[in-house]
């Protein structure tokens, strides 16, 4: 089962983003950045695989994720701008976590 889901359109857009930012090492780590009102937030960094990582190569890009994040979120899907309703590239977990309005002190509406 694929742990990284990415359409051809999203792949091309993401690779162009990496190229525009002069990223020449296509080994990309997905990290948990924290939790907010809308649930978990993720970021990416350029990094090499370590022990305990899940590694999945999609064309020229190698995605690296800690195994515990794969266990918790089932993997990740990278959406293109079009797939994300015009809001730019987006990284989402396959298993959607509940939003955390309680963690915001009840200020979410």
WODA-V539671 format. One line per field, one symbol per residue. psi: psi as a letter, one per 20 degrees, with the letter a starting at -180 (. if undefined). burial: # if it has 16 or more other C-alpha atoms within 10 Angstrom, else .. Layout:
psi = ???
burial = ???
This chain:
psi = ppiopprgghggggghggghjkoiokopppqpiaqahjbqqqrqrpqqqrpjqppppodipppppphhhgggiiaqppprgghkkjjrqqpqqgopqqqlhhijjjiq.
burial = ..####...##.##...#.......#####......#..#........#...###.....######..##..#########.......######.....#.........
